[in-house]
Amino acid sequence: MDDGLLTAEVLTDHPGWYAGEDGGPGSERRAQASRCAVLMQSVQSDYKSDSDGRSDPARVAFDGAQAVDSLVRNDVNERRVSSADRWKVMDDGLAVRHNEISDVRTGWRVTLIPLYRPKDAKMFDLPQALLLARLQFAFTVSFHFLFPAVTIGLASYLAVLEGLWLKTGRADYMDLFRYWIKIFALVFGMGVVSGIVMSYQFGTNWAVFSDKAGPIIGPLMAYEVLTAFFLEAGFLGVMLFGMSRVGKHLHFVATLMVALGTFVSAFWILSVNSWMQTPAGYTVNAAGQFISAGSWLAIIFNPSFPYRLAHTLSAAYLTTAFIVGGVGAWHLLKNRSNPRVRLMFSMAMWMAVIVAPIQIFLGDAHGLNTLEHQPVKVMAMEGHYQSHPHGAPLILFGIPNSPENRVDYAVEIPKLSSLILKHDMNAALAGLDTVAVTDRPPVGIVFWAFRVMVGLGFLMATLGGLAALARVRGKLYDWPGLHRFALAMGPSGLVAVLAGWITTEVGRQPWTIHGLLRTAESASPLAAPAVAASLLAFVGVYFAVFGAGIRYILKLMAKPPEAHEPELPNIPARTAGTTPAVALRPHTLVTK
């Protein structure tokens, strides 16, 4: 028997490989595994590292794994296997990586890089490692996302304050600028630090994703650094410490550039994320990597990007408005006569009145876009386990029961979901019963995260409406009930953006790149204890370091803005390693 076929026979009989209902592989999958094994033998024989004919194990493992990837994908693309069996075939083909490929002619073996765990494996426990890697990234990205959500809006708020000060000369605007710039500096710093941590996880925990999506994701992330990061880095120091050094007009330009930098940063990051949600403008090369099909504009401006950008930016502005409004409400409850407190509260309530309704409209548009490109996510958001051919109800509350494919104790409004999503009460809406169980996201998480986000959005609009009513009646600063409501809603923007982010990311599961690359395929081959250790380290360090920073920010917020609010310390620039003593006391210079 041919050596390659002999190896294939041994591989296909491996007890940990197949989990079919009949206890063994079907004929198509057996043939698939045989082709993979033959291919591995071919790749193995192509590389000779010395005169005795031995192959280089590392190169065989890498190139063989890539070749198996390509073979399996080609079989699927050319319809050699049915689409229903696509992922079974993928698993079977990639399972070759778990086992040793024996070369009976040279007498040595190659152990391939494990990306999936065979049932009898002991060294790696990948299902647990995958879950821990997902938890680690969820924890770090959720922590990080809160900081840009504040800095995007706060940078623009500072630009508005400084611009109004330049235009009117009113000192209260500059006092508020100096009050909030201290908080901005801290939040900005924590956002940068927490963002750096995330980038390393792409290499450590998600190496396969980085390899396959790197040709697309890498350039977009580089553009973010070359534009937004350099813009912020170039002008942030002037904004924080340069008021007395560069003049007020040039300082205002620096503030505008920092605000622009936060927008540009959001632009590129959201473009990356949107491409993962609605990939476009790509092709797949021979190594199985996603690359540009020719036009980067199609990648950047993918179908969901404009909606996600508008929705996220307006959410950031609302987040800042409600933080500012909450701080103002806190101080109004103590002292209603402080003009700076009254001013900040008034400006925040204007944002609530204007932006909250706009955000609801943008959210609806984003939802319709999601229905078009990611209908399964919308099914989970709506809790539609069953299809509704004659109009779907809007489920307000309930307990999703995925094993039974229903929402228990549902409180619903008949046909309203069809009216919202299709603008027709009798329009048909497909349910999760049309989707394979393995292609569904965790319904409970998506269902409730979506309701938290939407519920808070309507509460924000309600607060804006009450503030408008109070303003008309002349009681904006004299209505304690409104101030308590605003104080309670202070952190609502942070909770809402986090709930929205969870809805978006968990709703995309089980895909990393929607429809193209599964999360289970994207992880690095790490042992669960290693991932668990780093996760615990992140939790400990984050709560200690960022907890201290947040505590200090709350301490700054607890103090009301004062007349002639002090600036940030005017630290003199100096060369590293030299003493600042002379710069601080120039009269001590001795000349001869």
MOFENTA-V216301 format. One record per run of one state. SS is the DSSP state (h for helix, s for strand, l for the rest). FROM is the first residue (numbers start at 1). LEN is the number of residues. If there is no record, write none. Layout:
((SS	FROM	LEN) (SS	FROM	LEN))
//
This chain:
((l	1	2) (h	3	10) (l	13	14) (h	27	20) (l	47	10) (h	57	21) (l	78	5) (h	83	16) (l	99	1) (s	100	4) (l	104	4) (s	108	4) (l	112	14) (h	126	43) (l	169	2) (h	171	34) (l	205	2) (h	207	35) (l	242	1) (h	243	4) (l	247	1) (h	248	30) (l	278	4) (s	282	3) (l	285	5) (s	290	3) (l	293	3) (h	296	5) (l	301	4) (h	305	30) (l	335	4) (h	339	35) (l	374	1) (h	375	8) (l	383	5) (s	388	1) (l	389	5) (s	394	8) (l	402	4) (s	406	8) (l	414	2) (h	416	7) (l	423	6) (s	429	1) (l	430	2) (h	432	3) (l	435	2) (h	437	3) (l	440	3) (h	443	30) (l	473	7) (h	480	9) (l	489	3) (h	492	17) (l	509	2) (s	511	3) (l	514	3) (s	517	2) (h	519	4) (l	523	5) (h	528	31) (l	559	22) (h	581	4) (l	585	1) (h	586	3) (l	589	4))
//
